[in-house]
Amino acid sequence: MAHNLSGIIKSIRDIMREDRGVNGDAQRIEQLGWMLFLKIFDDKDIEMELLADDYQSPIPTDCQWRNWAADNEGITGDELQQFVDLTLFPTLKNLPVKDGNRRALLIREVFEGNNNYMKSGINIRKICNKLNEIDFNSSEDRHLFGDLYEGILKELQSAGDSGEFYTPRAVTQFMTEMVNPRLGEIIFDPACGTGGFLVNAIEHIRQREVNSVDDRLTLQKTIRGCEYKPLPYELALTNLILHDIEVPNIEYGDSLGREYSSIRDRDRVDVILANPPFGGTVANGNEGNFPANFRTRESADLFLVLIVNLLRTNGRAALVLPDGSLTGEGVKQRVRQKLLEDCDLHTIVRLPNSVFQPYATVATNLLFFEKKRTTGLAAPDSDLPLFSNGETNDSDRYATREIWYYEHRLPEGQKSYSKTKTIQLKEFEPLKAWWTNRVESDQAWRVPIQTIIDRKFDLDIKNPNRKEEVMEFNSTELIDRIIAGNQRVTAILEKLKIDLVA
């Protein structure tokens, strides 16, 4: 069946390439996304109708997949095109939500943020017929398709700005294993993208602890996420449904849009796994939701402050953060100081620059920490530092006593990661072995909190045990590198010339 599913997806791609309305990977994935979502949703509706006599789908009868798309000899051509554009989308975008019906809300939010790009009703019919070959109520079909879906999401790496929503599976899986979420713990991703961390948490717990219907219901209630861009939001919902979460608890919104001071104990969670957006600026003036000491337009720094606040005492977190969040003065310094005061930042894994190729070449790190205490905040309008200025020997105020660093290296003989040579889970095996028996080596080193204080909380600490590698090139290689460099410079200058003329 796996071969058949691969063939189905390939056929759908080929059909979309023939349609004049679909341009590029991002639009193709968005188009496939809403059609998949509606098909999967209807298959789940049919299952729920069989299990409960009083269940009623929130989707109006004429818009249910089974009534316009499931019949391979059904409407097509201009009639189908007009139905999708003039009936299906307007109806579902404005779907009434009665009595807080979560399934109705999910449908409305998905279609509010989506478009039908296809211009041929004949091509829409062809894709519907291909999707009808998959039975999402068959656990075998659903799980096999789940693996294929991971591949579809991975393609977002080459789909322009959409690439920011995908974290390599090896990274999400490793982080999840180290944090070890348990059944009954509330697990949250405040910038969940396409749901990679949440899916890994679901599978991690299911394989170890889910043994009954009650366990399954507990798992469904404790997986939470938030995403404010429509395409990844829709893809995340579909991803979780494929992993047996019937009504995904993913909020369509911006985690930074909430007042920092409004977060109470009832809002806090046990585990946070996240790759918060970095390198961008905060939208809608949301930095104003934070105390003055932490206000910045750098999204990664605000997410770090938010995550520290959202964790319960003894809660655990694993985050992907860029080098830029480990260093810097002013707000950045105060953010790191708060992290070290409130949490035990026990491990930083330094990754090679190319892990997130091709859409980001910035050096990244994996931070692992546990919340130990909640400190008071300065008044929101205060311009004073929250704590000391770093010039103190009072290290007892910090929950972090020491930080272990581990330098993850590229496989031997490999110069960088790429689309075709991505990071693999097996590469983390030495790190996993080291994790429970920590010793210093040429890849691992330990830094006490007083050293961090003396450095004014600069966490960008290079490996002191690594021998400098001398790069040796023969004359031919050196000439080739110079020529390649000159070609890149020429291309950049030509582009600048074109931009200036335009």
C-alpha positions in Angstrom: 0.0 0.0 0.0 2.9 2.4 0.7 3.9 2.2 -2.9 0.3 3.0 -4.0 0.2 6.0 -1.7 3.4 7.3 -3.1 2.0 6.9 -6.6 -1.2 8.8 -5.5 0.8 11.8 -4.2 3.0 11.8 -7.4 -0.1 11.8 -9.6 -1.6 14.7 -7.6 1.6 16.7 -8.0 1.5 16.0 -11.8 -2.1 17.1 -12.0 -1.4 20.4 -10.2 1.5 21.2 -12.4 -0.9 21.1 -15.4 -3.2 23.6 -13.8 -2.5 27.2 -14.7 -3.6 28.5 -11.3 -1.1 26.8 -9.1 2.4 28.4 -9.0 5.2 26.9 -7.0 5.6 24.5 -4.1 4.0 26.7 -1.5 0.7 27.0 -3.4 0.7 23.4 -4.4 1.1 22.3 -0.7 -1.6 24.8 0.4 -4.0 23.5 -2.3 -3.3 19.9 -1.3 -3.6 20.9 2.3 -7.2 22.0 2.4 -8.4 19.2 0.2 -6.6 16.6 2.4 -8.0 18.3 5.5 -11.6 18.1 4.2 -11.2 14.5 3.1 -9.7 13.4 6.4 -12.3 15.4 8.3 -15.1 13.7 6.5 -13.7 10.3 7.0 -13.5 11.0 10.7 -17.1 12.4 10.6 -18.3 9.1 9.1 -16.5 7.1 11.8 -18.0 9.3 14.6 -21.5 8.9 13.1 -21.2 5.2 13.3 -20.0 5.3 17.0 -22.6 7.8 18.2 -26.2 8.0 16.9 -26.6 11.6 17.9 -23.4 12.9 16.3 -23.9 15.5 13.6 -21.1 16.9 11.4 -20.6 20.7 11.7 -20.2 20.8 7.9 -23.5 21.5 5.9 -24.6 18.4 3.9 -23.8 19.8 0.5 -20.3 20.8 1.5 -19.4 17.4 3.0 -16.7 15.7 1.0 -18.9 12.6 0.5 -21.5 14.7 -1.2 -19.5 16.6 -3.8 -16.1 14.9 -4.1 -16.5 11.2 -3.2 -18.3 10.1 -6.3 -15.7 9.6 -9.0 -18.3 10.3 -11.6 -19.7 13.3 -9.8 -19.7 17.0 -10.8 -16.7 18.2 -12.8 -15.5 21.0 -15.1 -17.0 24.5 -14.7 -19.8 23.2 -12.4 -17.2 21.9 -9.9 -15.1 25.0 -10.2 -18.0 27.2 -9.5 -19.1 25.0 -6.6 -15.7 25.2 -4.9 -15.3 29.0 -5.5 -18.9 30.2 -4.9 -20.3 27.7 -2.5 -17.7 25.6 -0.6 -15.3 28.3 0.4 -17.8 31.0 1.3 -19.9 28.5 3.3 -17.0 27.1 5.3 -15.3 30.5 5.8 -18.5 31.7 7.5 -19.5 28.5 9.2 -21.4 29.3 12.4 -19.9 28.0 15.6 -22.7 26.9 18.0 -22.2 26.2 21.7 -18.4 26.4 21.2 -18.3 23.5 18.8 -14.5 23.0 18.4 -14.8 21.0 15.2 -16.8 23.8 13.6 -14.3 26.3 14.7 -11.4 24.3 13.2 -13.2 24.1 9.8 -13.9 27.9 9.8 -10.3 28.8 10.8 -8.8 26.6 8.1 -10.9 28.0 5.3 -10.6 31.6 6.5 -6.8 31.3 5.8 -6.9 29.3 2.6 -7.5 29.7 -1.1 -8.5 27.5 -4.0 -5.8 28.2 -6.6 -6.8 25.7 -9.2 -8.5 27.1 -12.3 -9.7 23.8 -13.9 -12.7 21.9 -12.5 -11.5 18.9 -14.4 -8.2 18.9 -12.6 -10.0 19.4 -9.2 -12.1 16.3 -10.0 -8.9 14.3 -10.9 -7.4 15.2 -7.5 -10.6 14.3 -5.6 -10.6 10.9 -7.3 -7.0 10.3 -6.4 -7.7 11.2 -2.7 -10.7 8.9 -2.7 -8.3 6.0 -3.1 -7.1 6.6 0.5 -9.3 5.4 3.4 -8.3 7.5 6.4 -10.5 5.3 8.6 -8.1 2.4 7.9 -5.3 2.6 10.5 -2.9 1.1 8.0 -3.7 3.7 5.3 -3.6 6.5 7.9 -0.3 5.6 9.4 1.4 4.9 6.1 0.1 8.2 4.8 1.4 9.9 8.0 4.9 9.0 6.9 4.3 10.3 3.4 2.8 13.5 4.9 6.1 14.1 6.8 7.8 14.1 3.4 5.3 16.6 2.1 6.0 18.9 5.1 9.7 18.5 4.6 9.3 20.0 1.1 8.3 23.3 2.8 12.1 23.8 3.2 12.3 24.7 -0.4 9.0 26.6 -0.6 10.2 30.1 0.1 9.1 31.7 3.4 7.1 28.6 4.3 10.4 26.8 5.1 10.4 28.4 8.5 7.7 26.0 9.6 9.7 22.8 9.3 12.2 21.5 11.8 14.2 18.4 10.7 12.6 15.3 12.1 15.8 14.0 13.6 16.1 17.2 15.7 12.5 17.1 16.9 12.8 13.4 17.8 16.0 13.8 19.7 14.7 16.7 21.7 11.5 14.9 22.5 13.4 11.8 23.7 15.7 13.8 26.0 12.8 15.7 27.6 10.8 12.5 27.9 7.1 13.8 28.1 4.8 11.5 30.1 1.1 10.6 29.8 -0.9 13.1 31.8 1.6 16.0 31.4 0.4 19.0 29.4 2.7 19.4 26.4 2.8 22.7 24.6 4.4 24.2 21.5 3.8 28.0 21.4 4.9 28.2 17.7 4.0 24.8 16.5 4.3 25.3 12.7 3.2 22.0 11.0 3.1 20.2 14.4 6.4 18.3 14.2 7.2 18.5 18.0 3.6 17.6 19.0 3.5 14.6 16.7 6.8 13.4 18.2 5.5 13.8 21.7 2.3 11.9 20.7 4.3 9.0 19.3 6.8 9.0 22.2 4.0 8.7 24.8 1.8 6.3 22.8 4.6 3.8 22.4 5.4 3.8 26.1 2.2 4.5 28.0 -1.0 4.4 26.0 -2.7 1.1 26.8 -6.4 1.9 27.0 -9.2 4.1 25.7 -8.9 6.3 28.8 -5.1 6.7 28.1 -5.9 7.7 24.6 -8.4 10.3 25.7 -5.9 11.7 28.3 -3.3 12.0 25.5 -5.7 13.9 23.3 -6.5 16.4 26.1 -2.9 17.2 27.0 -1.4 18.0 23.6 -1.6 21.7 22.9 -0.2 24.1 20.3 -0.5 27.6 18.9 0.2 28.8 15.3 -0.7 32.2 13.8 0.0 31.6 10.1 -2.8 29.9 8.2 -0.9 27.4 6.0 1.1 25.7 8.8 -2.0 25.9 11.1 -4.0 23.8 8.7 -1.1 21.4 8.0 -0.6 20.9 11.8 -4.3 20.1 12.3 -4.1 17.5 9.5 -0.9 16.2 11.0 -2.4 15.6 14.4 -5.6 14.1 13.0 -3.5 11.6 11.1 -1.9 10.7 14.4 -5.3 9.9 16.0 -6.0 13.2 17.7 -9.6 13.6 16.8 -10.0 17.3 17.7 -6.6 18.9 17.8 -6.2 21.5 20.5 -4.2 24.0 18.4 -5.0 27.7 18.8 -5.1 29.8 15.6 -3.3 32.9 16.9 0.0 34.4 18.1 1.4 33.2 21.4 3.0 36.6 21.9 -0.3 38.3 21.6 -1.2 37.5 25.2 -0.4 39.8 28.1 2.6 38.4 30.0 1.2 39.4 33.4 -2.1 37.6 32.7 -0.5 34.1 32.8 -1.5 32.3 36.0 -0.7 28.8 37.4 -3.8 27.3 35.7 -2.2 28.4 32.3 1.1 26.8 32.9 2.3 23.5 31.4 4.6 20.6 32.1 6.6 20.3 28.9 7.4 22.8 26.1 9.1 21.7 22.9 9.6 24.4 20.4 11.6 26.0 17.5 10.3 29.6 17.9 10.7 31.9 14.9 14.0 33.8 14.9 15.6 36.4 12.8 12.2 38.2 12.4 10.4 41.1 14.1 7.4 40.8 16.4 4.1 41.5 14.7 1.2 43.8 15.8 3.3 45.6 18.5 3.1 42.5 20.7 6.3 43.4 22.4 4.1 45.8 24.4 2.5 42.8 26.1 5.8 42.2 28.0 7.4 44.1 30.9 9.6 47.0 29.8 12.8 45.2 30.9 12.1 42.5 28.3 10.7 44.5 25.4 12.4 43.8 22.1 11.2 43.2 18.6 13.4 40.1 18.2 10.8 37.2 18.3 13.2 34.5 19.6 14.0 36.5 22.7 10.4 37.2 23.5 9.5 33.6 23.0 12.2 32.6 25.5 10.8 35.0 28.1 7.3 33.7 27.5 8.3 30.0 27.7 10.0 30.5 31.1 6.8 32.1 32.3 4.6 29.3 30.9 6.4 26.5 32.6 5.2 25.1 35.8 7.7 24.6 38.6 9.8 21.5 37.7 8.4 21.8 34.1 10.9 20.9 31.3 11.7 22.6 28.0 13.8 22.0 24.9 14.2 24.9 22.4 16.0 25.6 19.2 17.6 29.0 19.5 20.1 30.9 17.3 23.5 32.0 18.4 22.2 35.6 18.5 20.0 34.7 21.5 23.0 33.4 23.5 24.9 36.7 23.4 24.3 40.5 23.3 23.7 43.3 25.8 20.7 45.1 27.1 17.4 43.3 26.8 19.1 40.1 25.5 21.3 40.0 28.6 18.3 40.5 30.9 16.4 37.7 29.1 19.3 35.3 29.6 19.7 36.4 33.2 16.1 35.6 33.9 16.4 32.2 32.3 19.4 31.3 34.5 17.7 32.6 37.7 14.4 30.9 37.2 15.5 27.7 35.4 18.3 25.1 35.5 19.8 25.5 32.1 21.7 22.2 32.3 22.5 21.5 28.6 23.3 23.4 25.4 23.9 21.4 22.2 25.7 23.4 19.6 24.6 22.5 16.1 26.5 23.0 12.8 25.4 26.0 10.7 23.8 24.0 8.0 21.2 21.9 9.9 18.4 24.1 8.7 19.6 24.4 5.1 18.5 25.6 2.6 16.3 28.3 4.2 18.6 29.3 7.1 22.3 29.2 7.5 22.5 30.8 11.0 24.2 28.7 13.7 21.6 27.2 16.1 21.6 25.6 19.5 19.4 23.2 21.4 18.7 24.4 25.0 17.4 22.1 27.7 16.2 23.4 31.0 13.9 22.9 34.0 11.9 25.5 35.8 12.9 25.8 39.4 11.4 28.9 40.8 9.3 32.0 39.9 10.8 35.4 40.6 9.1 38.7 41.0 9.0 41.2 38.1 9.9 44.8 38.1 7.1 47.2 37.4 6.2 47.1 33.7 7.2 50.7 33.2 10.5 50.4 34.9 13.7 50.9 32.9 15.8 49.3 35.5 17.3 45.8 35.3 15.2 43.1 36.9 18.0 41.8 38.9 21.7 42.6 39.4 23.9 44.0 36.6 26.0 40.8 36.6 28.7 42.3 38.7 28.1 40.1 41.7 29.4 36.9 43.3 26.0 36.0 44.6 25.6 32.9 42.5 23.1 31.4 44.9 20.3 33.3 43.4 20.6 31.3 40.2 18.7 28.0 39.6 21.5 27.1 37.1 24.6 25.9 38.8 26.5 24.9 35.8 25.9 24.4 32.0 27.1 21.5 30.0 27.9 22.2 26.4 28.1 19.5 23.7 29.3 20.2 20.2 27.4 18.1 17.6 29.6 17.6 14.5 28.9 16.7 10.9 29.4 13.1 9.9 32.9 12.3 8.9 33.7 13.4 5.4 30.6 15.6 5.1 31.2 19.3 4.7 27.6 20.5 5.4 24.0 19.4 5.5 21.7 20.0 2.5 18.3 19.1 1.1 19.6 15.7 0.0 21.9 15.2 3.0 19.9 16.1 6.0 20.7 15.5 9.7 19.9 11.9 10.7 18.7 10.6 14.1 21.5 8.0 14.3 24.0 10.9 14.4 22.7 11.7 17.9 23.6 8.3 19.3 27.0 9.4 20.8 25.2 12.4 22.4 22.5 10.2 23.9 25.2 7.9 25.3 27.0 10.9 26.8 23.7 12.4 28.2 23.5 10.0 31.2 27.2 9.8 31.9 28.7 13.2 31.3 32.4 13.7 31.0 34.5 16.4 29.4 36.0 15.6 26.0 36.9 17.3 22.8 33.1 17.6 22.1 31.8 18.3 25.7 32.7 20.9 28.3 31.3 22.3 31.5 30.9 25.9 32.6 30.1 27.0 36.2 27.5 29.7 36.9 30.1 32.1 38.3 31.9 32.1 34.9 28.6 32.9 33.2 28.0 35.7 35.7 31.5 37.1 35.1 30.8 37.0 31.3 27.6 39.1 31.9 25.5 36.1 31.0 27.0 35.6 27.6 26.3 32.0 26.8 28.1 31.9 23.4 31.0 29.9 24.8 33.2 28.2 22.2 34.6 24.7 22.8 37.9 25.1 24.8 38.9 21.5 24.2 38.7 21.4 20.4 41.9 21.4 18.4 41.9 24.0 15.6 41.7 22.3 12.3 44.1 23.4 9.6 42.4 23.5 6.3 44.8 22.3 3.6 44.1 22.8 -0.1 46.2 21.9 -3.1 46.8 24.6 -5.7 44.0 23.3 -8.0 41.4 23.4 -5.2 42.5 26.8 -4.1 42.1 28.2 -7.7 38.7 26.6 -8.0 37.6 28.2 -4.7 38.8 31.6 -5.9 37.0 31.3 -9.2 33.8 30.2 -7.5 34.0 33.1 -5.1 34.5 35.6 -7.9 31.5 34.1 -9.8 29.3 34.6 -6.7 30.5 38.3 -6.4 29.8 38.9 -10.1 26.3 37.4 -9.8 25.5 39.6 -6.8 26.8 42.7 -8.6 24.7 41.9 -11.7 21.6 41.5 -9.5 22.3 44.9 -7.8 22.6 46.5 -11.2 19.3 45.1 -12.4 17.6 46.2 -9.1 19.0 49.7 -9.4 17.8 50.1 -13.0 14.4 48.8 -12.1 
